[in-house]
């Protein structure tokens, strides 16, 4: 199995930035797609960004395009989400996720097998 651990969340003011990190351990593989999802209180989990196995292709939800950037460092088993110009509506628990057996990116939560426990991002006005 694979263990994913997110970090980098916190409390910031609107307009500020945060960089989330996700460390993979266990039976991890750099040859699979990964993604970021988020869930706000009372809301369903929603797609944020995804990246293919080598970082050559990325995919973003419309509400974060131009503000967020997903990247990865396979040599260190790391996944990142740079979040700029944060808005109060970005407040949520952010989860990293990993596929099994697929190198491609995906916006569907059901396509991911492994999930981290999440890191809280709170953006004040």
N, C-alpha and C positions, 0 to 999 in steps of 0.2 A: 504494500500500500504506500501511498504518498501522503506526507504531511505538509500542509501549507500554513504559513504564519504571516499575517499581515502586520505592518507597523507604519508609523508615521502620521496617524490620525491625531486630531486635536481640535482645539477651539481657536478660531480665527475670526477676524472681522471681514465683512463683505469687501471684495476687491483684493484680498490677500491671496497667498498661494500656499499649497501644501504638496509634498511629494510622498506618496504612499509606496511602500515596498512590500514585496511578498517573497519569502524565502521558501524554497521547496527542499524537502529532505525525504529520506526513505528511498523507495523504489521509483525515484523520479526519473524523468527523461526530458531532454531538451528538444526532442523530436516531435513534440506535440503542440497543438494550439493552446493558448491560455486566454483568460478573459477576466474582466472586472465587472462586477454587478454591485448594485446598492439597494438598500431597503430602508425606507423611512417609516416611522411609527404609523401604524394603521394602513400602510400601503403594501402592495405586492413587490416582490423583488423585481428590479428592472435592469436591463442591459445598459452598460456604460461604454465599454470598449473591449476589443479583442485583438489578438495578434497571432500571426502564424508562427510556425516553429522556429524560424530564423529571424523573425522581426522584419522581414521584407514587405509584409502586407499588414495593414491595420484597418480596423473598422470602428466607427464611433456612432453612438446615439446622436441624433440631431441636436439635442439640447446641450451637448458638450463640445460640439465641433468648433474648432478655433480657440478653445480654452484648455482642453485636456489633451495630453499626449501619453500614449502607452508605449513602453519600450521594454526590452529584456536584455539580460546579460547571461547567456547560457553557460558560459565558463564558470560563473558563480551561482548558478541556479537561482537567478533573481528576476523578478518581474516588477516593473515600476509603473506608476501612474502619476504624472506631473499634472497638478491641477492649478491652473492660474485663473485669475479673475473670479474667484469663488463667489457664489450667490447664496443667500439664505436657503433657497430651494435645493441646494446641493447637500444640505444637512441629511445625513443618513449613515447607516453602517455599511461600510464598503467591504466587499468580499472578493478575494482572488480565487480563481478556479482553473482547473487543468483537465484537458481531455485525455482519453485513452485511445490510442490507435489511430488518431487522425492528426495530420500535420496542419490542417487548415484552421482558420479562425471561424468563429460562429457567434451569433447574437442570441442563440437559444440556450437558455439555462439548462435544458434537458440534455444538451450535447456535452455537458461537462460532468465528469465523474467525481473529481476531488475538489473540495471546498475548504477554505480557511475558516476560522472562527469569526473573522471580521474585525475591522477597526473603525472606531467612531469618528466621524467628521462632523463638526458643528460650526456653522457659519452664522455669526450674529450680524444684525443690521446696524 
